Amino acid sequence: MYKPTSIEILHWDSDFFGYPVGKYVFEQADALASHIPALMDEARQKQIRLLYVYTPVQSGIIEPMQASGGLWTDHKVHLVCPLQGQASPATTGAACSISQYTLPHATARLEALALLSGTHSRFRLDPHFRNQEFERLYRHWIARCLKASDTSVWIAGTPQHPTALLALRSTPPTAYIELIAVDLPERGKGVGRCLLQHAAHRAREAGCRFLRLNTQYHNRQAIQFYEKAGFQIEKQNYVFHFWF
């Protein structure tokens, strides 16, 4: 339920995009439509240009949000794979070499894989982003993964010519797959399964009990791939963008 003065100002997003960005999460769908006008008023009072609104996945939500000017940008699916009491994801059917990316900076090929991982990103699909926000965001993301002490970047191929990418952030008891992508010509060869198996192994070494990642509901091929590898859908939510 909506509570006044509850929009969170996202300082990092605001600084990065160059305009005020806020976030609001509807924990329940009850009376959602009746609270939207007050939410819009608060956003205007705080001079927010872009507001992310998260809602439960439930019938009857999309229409009132769109009628109020919201752009439905994502049906986010959160998946989890327990790492104790069962085999690692993708332990069979794949034979490939995974190595850590050790160069201090991202090459153009690595950046291209990072962009490929965001094919279904809301920052790519929202037409209101007109200043290469998606490209800048994902290039920054892979650069941050290379610098962060709790994150490691793994590749198939060579550092000069990587053909697949997985960025793993380990924060026990959970490890998060930040980015994952396999170059188009390499798909169907078991490389993705190798990446997941390697991520599970490294997460266990770091003392993690769970491996988590996010994807989009309409990316059904990816969801089926993750479920086959031992992941389970943990929760889902809609994301709307309101522009002012």
C-alpha angles and dihedrals in degrees: 000000000000119000121191118250090019101118110119115225109223103214096182093051091044093052093044098048095036098236136075113282126186138182135211128181122203104207092188132030095218111124090349094147093054092055097050096085092054090047091052091048091052091049091053092046090053089048092237115171098190125028123189110208119193120197137172117268101256139133116266096033104094098057099055092043092052092044087057092053100268120145112219100226106161147019096198121203120199115204132190134192118197111225098199127075096015141064122276117267116275100007095159140046099034133093116178140121120254120190136174118262104238105174112114093231137036115261121218089259093053091048089051090056090048089054090047089056088060097053091122096035118135088226089062097042099046105093091204089076101089104154100070090268092154094051094045092047096052094043088052090047095056091043090052091049090056092052102040116101093215095050132076128190119217127191144183114223122022131316089251093047111021116181098189137022138202124174113197124194113194117201106155131263086028134040120199129209100221099180132007129174139153119202112250097247090052098053119114093031098098096258093126091052090051091052092052092047091051092047091052091049093050092045091054090049088054091054097255122149098191137044116204138183141163131229139160125272094229089056089083095162091059093047092051090048092052094045090051087053092056103269121137129204106253101178143335137211142175121239122205128187119215115193122199 
